[in-house]
Amino acid sequence: MQTAVAALLGHPALALLAEVVVRVLRIGAFISLGVFLANLAVAFGLVDRIAAVSRYLTAPANLPDEVGTAILTTTASPTAGYGMLADFRESGVLSDRATLVAVTINTFFGFAQHIVTFYAPVLIPILGARVGVLYVATRGLVALAITLTGIAAGALLLNSSNADAVAERQEATPDGGHAGADHADASEVLDDGPESRAAAVRNAAGETVEKIREILPRLAAIYLVVSLLVAYSEELLALFGGGGAAVTAAADGLAGLLGLPGAAVPVVAAFALDTTSGAVVIAPLVENGTFTARTAVATMLVGGIVSFAVSTFKRSIPFQYGIWGREFGSKVIAVNTALKIVWIALALVVLLA
């Protein structure tokens, strides 16, 4: 009996299912945090306090002050920041176009979080100070360029009515009330007694639970399907005559087009599948002179471009579809991918000029 149980628990399908459950629960926890914080920020009037800092980003882009809360939250947790934006879109604070602008502005702040958690403690020690700092700085400039593109897009495509969306919903109704009665006097909650504060927290928690009930099943289903496809990708590629040659062929084509060393091909292929592995592969090639600092960074950026197909399928589609749904999630993915490719391509031109 024990042998049978051990064999069952060790079955690849169950291991995959356990991995999906853990991943979905982790993402769900961060989304819950984001939505809960968004509701509290409105209930306690914290939006007005945060707006003093974030208005430098939101005002030029014609976005409401609430978006600044989500943007700054992204620095601590990109998933929580996205959860906030999803909640603002669902509640009508943001239109679809304004949400796309806000997501684009979020890019640099999401990157900033990875500096602390990955780039500084992991990647720079592997690559060495010169190449590592140059690579991180290049990626940071690309992220900043995308954020500035989002601000410019908001200035051009949105108008001041987007920033006044909350105020318009709080205009007096015919019976003398307010359309936004729940939050009309939100800034005064902090000055009220413990009962009012407790009620605000309970309301925020209730709205969070309702939101998670909507998102989590969809997120779990999409992640499960994608994880199964990834787990059996080699068999599926072999069935269609692909195998692992597709990534190598794409890497070979890009490396040749850019005039990179022949050693760039395996580096790009490794970097496309796993950033840390790619860094480990290229580090000794920098030390022995095969790559200069510039060509090394350019090679890793090419690996990033090739990896978009992999990362989009494995992570972006499940995550974005889980939060936004298929239709709007596809728009978010398309905008993110297009801007990354454009700005990374421009970075490559500068590095290889």
C-alpha positions in Angstrom: 0.0 0.0 0.0 2.8 2.5 1.0 4.6 1.7 -2.3 1.4 2.4 -4.3 0.9 5.7 -2.4 4.5 6.8 -3.0 4.2 5.9 -6.7 1.0 7.9 -6.9 2.4 11.0 -5.2 5.5 10.8 -7.4 3.5 10.7 -10.6 4.5 13.6 -12.9 0.9 14.7 -13.3 0.4 15.1 -9.6 3.7 16.9 -9.2 2.7 19.3 -12.0 -0.7 19.8 -10.4 0.9 20.6 -7.1 3.2 23.1 -8.8 0.3 24.8 -10.4 -1.7 25.0 -7.2 1.2 26.6 -5.3 1.8 29.1 -8.1 -1.8 30.1 -8.4 -2.2 30.5 -4.7 0.9 32.6 -4.5 -0.3 34.9 -7.3 -3.8 34.9 -5.8 -2.3 36.1 -2.5 -0.5 39.0 -4.2 -3.6 39.9 -6.2 -5.7 39.8 -3.0 -3.1 42.2 -1.4 -3.3 44.6 -4.3 -7.1 44.7 -4.4 -7.3 45.0 -0.6 -4.8 47.9 -0.5 -6.6 49.6 -3.4 -9.9 49.5 -1.5 -8.3 50.7 1.7 -6.5 53.5 -0.2 -9.9 54.8 -1.4 -11.7 54.1 1.9 -9.1 55.9 4.1 -8.4 58.7 1.6 -4.8 57.6 1.2 -5.1 58.4 -2.5 -4.9 62.1 -1.8 -1.8 61.6 0.3 0.0 59.4 -2.3 -1.1 61.7 -5.1 1.4 64.3 -3.9 4.2 62.0 -5.1 2.6 60.1 -7.9 0.9 63.1 -9.6 4.1 63.7 -11.4 3.4 60.5 -13.3 -0.4 60.5 -13.5 -1.1 64.2 -14.2 0.9 64.4 -17.5 -0.7 61.2 -18.6 -4.2 62.4 -17.8 -4.8 59.6 -15.3 -6.8 59.8 -12.0 -4.8 60.0 -8.8 -5.8 56.5 -7.8 -3.5 55.1 -10.5 -0.5 56.5 -8.6 -1.2 54.1 -5.8 -1.0 51.1 -8.1 2.1 52.4 -9.8 4.0 52.9 -6.6 2.7 49.6 -5.2 4.2 47.8 -8.3 7.7 48.7 -7.0 7.0 46.4 -4.0 4.9 43.8 -5.8 4.1 43.9 -9.6 1.3 41.4 -9.1 -0.3 43.6 -6.4 0.0 46.6 -8.6 -1.7 44.8 -11.4 -4.4 43.7 -9.0 -5.0 47.3 -8.1 -5.3 48.4 -11.7 -7.7 45.5 -12.4 -9.9 46.7 -9.5 -9.8 50.3 -10.7 -10.8 49.2 -14.2 -13.6 47.0 -12.9 -15.0 49.8 -10.7 -15.0 52.3 -13.6 -12.2 54.5 -12.4 -10.2 53.6 -15.5 -11.4 53.1 -19.1 -9.8 50.4 -21.2 -7.5 52.9 -22.9 -6.5 54.5 -19.7 -5.8 51.1 -18.2 -3.4 50.3 -21.1 -1.6 53.6 -20.5 -1.4 52.8 -16.7 0.0 49.3 -17.4 2.6 50.8 -19.7 3.7 53.4 -17.1 4.0 50.5 -14.6 6.9 49.0 -16.5 9.8 50.8 -14.9 8.5 50.3 -11.4 8.1 46.6 -12.0 11.7 46.5 -13.2 12.9 48.3 -10.1 11.5 45.6 -8.0 13.5 43.0 -9.9 16.8 44.9 -9.3 16.5 44.1 -5.6 15.2 40.6 -5.9 17.2 39.2 -8.9 19.5 41.5 -10.8 21.7 42.8 -7.9 21.9 39.6 -5.8 22.0 37.0 -8.7 22.8 38.3 -12.2 25.5 40.9 -11.5 27.7 38.5 -9.4 27.5 36.0 -12.2 28.3 38.4 -15.1 30.8 40.5 -13.2 30.5 44.2 -12.3 31.2 45.7 -15.8 28.9 43.5 -17.9 26.4 43.0 -15.2 25.9 46.7 -14.5 25.9 47.5 -18.2 23.2 44.9 -18.8 21.0 46.0 -15.9 21.4 49.6 -16.8 20.4 48.9 -20.4 17.4 47.0 -19.3 16.5 49.8 -16.9 16.7 52.4 -19.7 14.5 50.2 -21.8 12.0 50.0 -19.0 12.2 53.7 -18.4 11.7 54.4 -22.1 8.5 52.3 -22.1 7.2 54.1 -19.0 7.9 57.5 -20.7 6.1 56.2 -23.8 3.1 55.4 -21.6 3.1 58.9 -20.2 3.4 60.4 -23.7 0.6 58.1 -24.9 -1.6 59.3 -22.0 -0.9 62.9 -22.9 -1.9 62.4 -26.5 -4.6 59.8 -26.3 -6.4 60.7 -23.1 -8.0 63.9 -21.9 -8.5 65.5 -18.6 -11.9 63.9 -18.2 -10.1 60.6 -17.3 -8.5 62.3 -14.3 -11.8 63.6 -13.2 -13.6 60.3 -13.5 -14.0 59.8 -9.7 -15.2 63.3 -9.2 -17.8 62.9 -11.9 -19.2 59.8 -10.2 -19.5 61.7 -7.0 -21.6 64.5 -8.3 -24.9 65.1 -6.6 -27.8 62.9 -7.7 -31.3 64.1 -8.1 -32.3 63.1 -4.6 -29.5 65.1 -3.1 -27.1 62.2 -2.5 -23.9 61.3 -4.2 -23.2 58.8 -6.9 -20.1 57.7 -5.1 -21.7 57.6 -1.6 -19.4 54.8 -0.4 -16.4 56.9 -0.8 -17.8 60.5 -0.9 -16.3 61.3 2.6 -13.5 58.7 2.4 -10.8 61.1 3.5 -12.6 61.6 6.8 -12.5 58.0 7.7 -9.1 58.4 9.3 -10.5 60.9 11.7 -13.5 58.8 12.6 -13.7 56.4 15.5 -12.5 52.7 15.5 -16.0 51.5 14.4 -15.8 53.5 11.2 -12.3 52.3 10.5 -13.3 48.7 11.2 -16.2 49.0 8.9 -14.0 50.3 6.1 -11.6 47.4 6.6 -14.5 44.9 6.5 -15.9 46.5 3.3 -12.4 46.4 1.7 -12.0 42.7 2.7 -15.5 41.8 1.3 -14.8 43.5 -2.0 -11.4 41.7 -2.2 -13.0 38.3 -1.6 -15.6 39.0 -4.3 -12.9 39.9 -6.8 -10.7 36.9 -6.0 -13.7 34.6 -6.4 -13.9 35.9 -10.0 -10.2 35.8 -10.9 -8.9 32.7 -9.2 -10.8 30.0 -11.0 -10.0 31.5 -14.4 -6.3 31.9 -13.4 -6.1 28.3 -12.2 -7.6 26.9 -15.3 -5.4 28.8 -17.7 -2.2 28.0 -15.7 -3.1 24.3 -15.7 -3.5 24.1 -19.4 -0.4 26.1 -20.1 1.7 24.0 -17.6 0.5 20.8 -19.3 1.5 22.1 -22.7 4.9 23.2 -21.5 5.5 20.0 -19.6 4.8 18.0 -22.8 6.2 20.5 -25.2 9.0 18.3 -26.5 6.6 15.5 -27.4 4.3 18.0 -29.1 7.1 19.6 -31.0 8.4 16.2 -32.1 4.9 15.3 -33.2 4.9 18.4 -35.5 8.6 17.8 -36.5 9.9 20.8 -34.5 12.0 19.7 -31.5 14.4 22.1 -29.9 15.7 23.3 -33.3 13.2 26.2 -33.5 14.8 28.2 -30.7 18.3 27.6 -32.1 17.3 28.5 -35.6 15.8 31.8 -34.4 18.9 32.5 -32.4 21.2 31.7 -35.3 19.2 34.0 -37.6 19.2 37.0 -35.2 22.9 36.6 -34.2 24.0 36.4 -37.9 21.9 39.5 -38.8 23.5 41.5 -36.0 27.0 40.4 -36.7 27.5 38.8 -33.3 30.1 36.1 -32.6 29.2 32.5 -33.5 29.3 31.7 -29.8 26.2 33.9 -29.4 23.9 31.2 -30.8 24.1 28.8 -27.8 24.1 31.7 -25.4 20.9 33.2 -27.0 19.3 29.7 -26.9 20.2 29.3 -23.2 19.2 32.9 -22.3 15.9 32.5 -24.1 14.9 29.6 -21.9 16.4 30.7 -18.6 18.1 34.0 -17.7 20.4 32.7 -15.0 21.6 29.8 -17.3 22.3 32.2 -20.1 24.3 34.4 -17.8 26.3 31.4 -16.5 27.0 30.3 -20.2 28.2 33.8 -21.3 30.3 34.8 -18.3 33.4 32.7 -19.1 33.2 33.8 -22.7 33.5 37.4 -21.6 36.5 36.5 -19.5 38.3 34.8 -22.4 37.6 37.7 -24.8 35.1 36.0 -27.0 32.6 38.8 -26.2 33.2 42.4 -25.3 31.0 44.0 -22.7 28.8 45.5 -25.5 28.5 42.4 -27.6 27.7 40.4 -24.4 24.9 42.7 -23.5 23.6 42.7 -27.0 23.6 38.9 -27.1 21.6 38.8 -23.9 19.2 41.3 -25.2 18.7 39.2 -28.4 18.1 36.2 -26.0 15.4 38.4 -24.4 13.7 39.0 -27.7 13.8 35.3 -28.6 12.5 34.4 -25.1 9.4 36.6 -25.5 7.6 33.8 -27.3 8.4 31.4 -24.4 7.8 33.8 -21.6 4.6 35.1 -23.1 3.2 31.6 -23.4 4.4 30.3 -20.0 3.8 33.4 -17.9 2.2 36.4 -19.6 -0.9 34.7 -21.1 -1.9 32.8 -17.9 -1.3 35.9 -15.7 -2.8 38.5 -17.9 -5.8 36.4 -19.0 -6.4 35.5 -15.3 -6.5 39.1 -14.3 -8.1 40.8 -17.2 -9.9 38.1 -19.2 -9.0 36.9 -22.7 -10.0 40.0 -24.8 -8.4 42.8 -22.7 -5.6 40.5 -21.6 -4.6 40.0 -25.2 -4.4 43.8 -25.7 -2.2 44.2 -22.6 0.2 41.4 -23.9 0.3 42.9 -27.4 1.1 46.4 -26.1 3.8 45.1 -23.6 5.4 42.9 -26.2 5.5 45.5 -29.0 7.0 48.2 -26.8 9.6 45.8 -25.4 10.7 44.6 -28.8 10.8 48.2 -30.2 12.9 49.6 -27.4 15.2 46.6 -27.1 15.8 46.8 -30.8 16.8 50.5 -30.5 19.1 49.6 -27.6 20.7 47.0 -29.8 21.3 49.6 -32.5 23.0 51.9 -30.0 25.2 49.0 -28.5 26.3 47.7 -31.9 26.7 51.0 -33.7 
